[in-house]
Amino acid sequence: MHKTPNAIGRAAADFFLNRRNIFILGFILTFVLTLLEVSRGKQFNFFTFQLSTFDFWQGADPYGVEKYDFLYGPLFSMLFTPFAYLGATVGPFVWNLMNFTLFFCAIFAMPHLTEAQKCKTYLFTALILATTQMSMQFNPVVAYLFLFAFVLLERGKPVWAILLILISGLTKIYGIFELGLLLCYPKFWRNLLVTVAMAAGLLLLPAVSLGFDGLVPHYLRWAEVLSLHVDQFQFYSLFNLYPLHDLLTPVMTYVQMGSIAALCLLFVANYRKFGRYDFRVGSLAVLMGWVILFSLSTEKHTYVIALTGYLMWYWAQANRGWLDKTLFWANFVLLVVVPVDLICPPPIMRFLCDTVQLNIYCFALTWFRMIYVTFLRPADRGPVPQTA
């Protein structure tokens, strides 16, 4: 008996909206992509992480384009040590499969989402996650640290949340700004003291290899390399928009500081909304978007961080109009599908992303929409939607 199109559609929905099924598919996809890269000796980012870790333990300077283009703090090297010593064959598999699993678990740990919404979140990000994992990048780690820290704050476990935020901030800077969300939760001053004490401990921890005399020079060298990274490649932040690039690049530090200060003011001005989940998750999403749009080195794959936060905001909206639905699909096409050369021919990708830069414009519009809804629009009275 032939199945009707409706029956086929229901069967497909039942399969792809099942947590176990999509985890197995994602795990297999991650394994296969890792195998392809390792078999060709193209696990270049892993080599960078591994060799810089060896340098760290040997007291050598791991930074500089002339070496590996390594851009992470000394705490990263300490945390990456087990993967580095697993070797260039086994290490990449453990690294990628662990990060896939934790990214997946972070999505399914988020509160106030239905099972279907969690499945759709993974499916929406699956391609961009796969591309960044094919390069064995750190982006999935940043994304799931943002989510896990938020989940822990929501569950009343701020100490563990602070630890994850500090680990994120002291490895790749991005996550440190999530500390601002502590204002939304009880015992702020206690949590602030915990943050200061824990940050001091983590900052001093690399002294086990560098010695206390070597700490400050190492951190200064890290800051120097980050500041020199701006124009080495084609990047995809607001600073790389052609009409703005020449204007903003000389003052980008001031733009970064000014924009995050403006967001802080908007956040604090909405203190009456601190008790609303949709406000807190919206603030998280705006922050995850900011660290990408105002970064010095945003690659196409890096948008896995911003899109993960955006989807958390999207599902929390009580009312999704035509603009939100249009942006939802536009982001999927321009930021997830188009960068995959097996789906979109490279000349078309280069035209859309590099010539007319629709990907940057699309997410920038989405980000400003999130700011408006989260900070500027009067609070909706309706419930958070529980269906996709």
N, C-alpha and C positions, 0 to 999 in steps of 0.2 A: 504494500500500500504506500502510495506516494504521500509524503508529508506536505501539508499546505505551507505557504510562506509564513503564515502566522505561527504555525507550530515550530518551524525551523527557527524563527526569531525567538520564541520563548525558550527553546532548548539552548540556543546560544547564550541568551541572557542568564539562564540558570547555570550554565557552565562558567561564564566569565564573571558572574557576581557571586562566586563561591570562593571564599578565602583560601581554602586548601588548594583548589585547582590553579588559581593564579600565582600562588606562592611556588608551586612546583614548576609551572611554566617559567616564571621569572628566575628561579634558581638554575634551571637547565640553560636558559638563555645566557645568564651570567657566566656559567661554567663554559659554555661553547665559545663565547666571545673571548674569555680569558685564554682558553686553549688556542684559539686562532692567533692571538697576539704573542703568546709565549712560544708557540711552535715556530713563529717567524722571527723571534728575537726582538719584537717591537714593543716590549713592555717598558718604554722609555721613562715614563714617570716613575715607575717602580724603581728603575735603576737610579734615578735622581734621588728618590727618598732613601734608598739603600746606601748609596755611596756617601751621601751627606750624613747619614747616621753613623757610618764608619768614621767619617771625618770628625764628627762631634766627639766620639769616644776616644779618638786619638789626639784631641786637642787642636785639630787643624780648622782653618776657616772654611766652612762649607758654602759660603755665599759667592755670588758673582756669576754673570752670564758666561764668562770664560770657563767656568767649571760646569755647573749643572743647571743654572737658572733656578736655584733653590730659594724659596721665598717664605719659609716657615720659621717659627720661633724654636728655640732650643728645647722647649717642652715637647714639641712634635717629635724631635729625634729620639727623645727618651721613650715616648710611647710607641714609636715605630720599631724600636729595637727588636722585639720578638719576630716581627715580619722580616726584617732585614736579615736576621741570622737563620731564618728558614731557607734562605737561598733564593736565587733568581727564577727558579722553576716552581717550587712549592709555595713560596711566599706570595706571589701574585694571586694564586687561587684562594689562599686563606684570606688575604686582604679583600679581594673583591666579593667573595661569598659571604664573609662576615658583614661587610658594609651593606650588601644587598639585604641580608636578613634583618639587620638593625634598622635600615630605612623602612622596610616593610612593616616591622613591628612597631615603629614609631607612628606610622599612619594609623595602624589598628589600635593603638593605645589612646588616640585622641578622643576626648569626651564629646558627647552631644552630636555624634555622627551616626547615622544608621550603618548597618553592615554594607548596604548597597553603595552608600556614599564613600565609604572607605575603599571598597573595591574599585569604584570609579576613579578615586584619587590615584591609586596605584596605576590603573590602566592609562589614565591621562598622562602620567609622568614616565611610563615604562620605557618609551623610546629614548627620551632625553637622558633618563637614568642609564640606559644601556650604552649610549654613546659616551657619556662621561666615565662609565666604568670600563669601557673598552680602552680608554686612555689611562685607566687606573688612577683617576684624579681624587682629590680630597673633598670635592663638592658634596657627595652623598653624606659624608661625615658631618659637615657643617649643617646640612639640612636636618639630619635626624637629631643632632645635638640641640638645635633650636626646638624641635618638637618635644623631645624627651624632657627638656628643662621645663617647658610650658606644662606638660602633663604632670610633672612632679609638683610644680607650684599649685596647680589645680587640686592636687590630691593632698595638699597640706604638708609637703615634704621639701621645704625651701632649702635646707642644707645641701641635700643631694642635687637640687636644681642649680644652686649657686656653684657647686663643684663642676657641673657640666658646662655652665656658662663660662666659667673661668678657663676651663680646658679649651673650649672653642676660641675664646679671646686670646689666649696665650699661644695658640698654635697658628691661627690665621686671622686674628683680629676681629673678623666679622661678628662673632657671637657676643662680644663683650657688651654691646649696647642693650642686650636683652635684660641686663641688670635693672634697667629702668622700670621693668614690669613689677619689680618688688614693691613699688608704691601701691599696687592694687591689692596686696595681700597683707594679712595681719602681721604684727611684730616687725614692722619695717626697721626700726632702729637696731633691734637684736640681729636681724638679718644683715644689716649694713656692717655691724661689727664682725659678724661671721665672714662676710665678704672680704673685709680688710685683712683679717687674720689668715684666711685661706689663700688670698692672692699673694700675701707676703711669702707664705710657705712654698707656693708653686713657683714664684719668681726666683726663689733661692734654690729650688731643687736641682737645677742644672749644675750647681756648684760641685756636685758629686764628681763631675768630669772636668768642668772648666776651672774649678777653684773659685773662691770668692773674688780674687783679683781679676779673673777673666770674665766675670759676669757682665759688668757694665760695658766693656768693649764689645762683647758679643751682641748684646742687645742694641748697641749703637750701630753696629755693622748691619744688623737685621733691618733697622729703620732706614739706613742709607740705601740698601739694596731695594727696598720697597719704593723709595722715592725715585729711584732711577729706572723703574720698570714701566713707566707710563707709556712711552711711545715705541716700544720694541716690536709690537705686533699689531694686527688688526683686532681691536677690541670693540665691545658692544655696550658701552654705558652711555649715559647722557653726554659725557665729555667727548664722545666720539662721533656725535652727530655733526655733519659737515657745517651746518650754519653756526654751530656753537663751539666747535673744537678750538679754533684759533682764539676765540674770545675767552673761553673758560679755562683752557689748559694752564695759562700762566698763573691763574688764581684758584686752581682747583681745590687747594687745601682750604682756602677761605670759603669756597662754595660748599664743600663738605661740612665744615664746621657750622656755617650759617644754616644749612638745610637741616642738620640734625638738631640744632638749637631751636629752629622753628617747630620741628616735630615735637620736641620736648615741651615747648610752650603750649602747643595744641593739646598734647596729652594731659598735662597738668590742669589746663583750663577745663577739661572734661572730668574733673575729679568726682562729680556726682554720678558718673557712669562706671566708676571703678568696680562696682558690684555686679555689673552686667557681663555675662560671658561673651556675648557678641562684640562688646567693646574691647574686652581683653584680647580675644582672638583676632579682632580687627587690628589692634595695635601691634600684635605679633606679626601679622601679615604685612602691614605697612613697613615695619622694620626690616623684615626679610626682603622686601622689595627695594628698600633704600640701600641696603648693603650691596646690592647688585647694580642698581642704576647709578650709584655714586661711587662705585669702585674704580680703582686705577687700572684693573686688569680683568675686566669681565669678558669671558669667552662665551660662545653660544651655549656650551654645555653648562656654564655656571648658572644659567637660568633655572636649573632644576631646584635651586634653593628658593628663588623668588616664586616660582610656580607652585611649589609645595605650600608655601605660606598663603599665596593667593587662593588656592583651592579651599583651605581652611576657612578663609573669609567668605568665599562664595557660598559654601554650604550653610554658613551661619546666618545668611540673609533671609529675613522673613518675607521680603518682597523682591523678586527678581524680574525686572522689566526687560524690555527688548534690548536695551543697551547692555545690560549685564550678560544676557544670553549671547548677544553678538560678540562681545569681548571674549567670552568663554571659548567660543569656537575659533575666533581669530587668533587667540593666543595658542590654541592647540595646533592650528595649521602653521602659523609663522614661526613659533618657537620650538615646537616639538617635531612636526612632520618635515617641514622644509629643510632643516639642517641635516637630515638623513639622506645621504647621496644615493642609497639604494631605492629610495622612494621619489626623491626630487632630483632631477638632473642638476649637476653642479652649476652650469651656466645660469639656470633659473635661480638657484639658491644664491649665487653671487649677486645677481641683479637685485633680488628682493632684500637680501641682508646687507650687502656691501654698497650697492649703488643707491637705491632708494631708501634703504634702512627701515623698511616697514616693521621689522621685528622690534627695533628699539622704540619706534613711535607707538606701536601697539601696546607694549607693556607699560610705557610711560603713561599713556592715557588710562590704562587699567589701574596703575598706581595712584594717579590723581583721583580717579573714581573711588578707590578705597579710602583715600584721605577724606574726601568729601563725605562719604557715607559714615565713616567711623568718627570723625571729629567735628564735622560742620553741620551735617543734616540733623534735624531734631530726631530724637530716639524713636524708633518704631515701637508701637504698642503691641504689635502682633507677636505670636510665639515664634521661636526659631523653628524653621521648617524641619520636619523629620522624614521627609521623602525627597528623593532626587528630582 
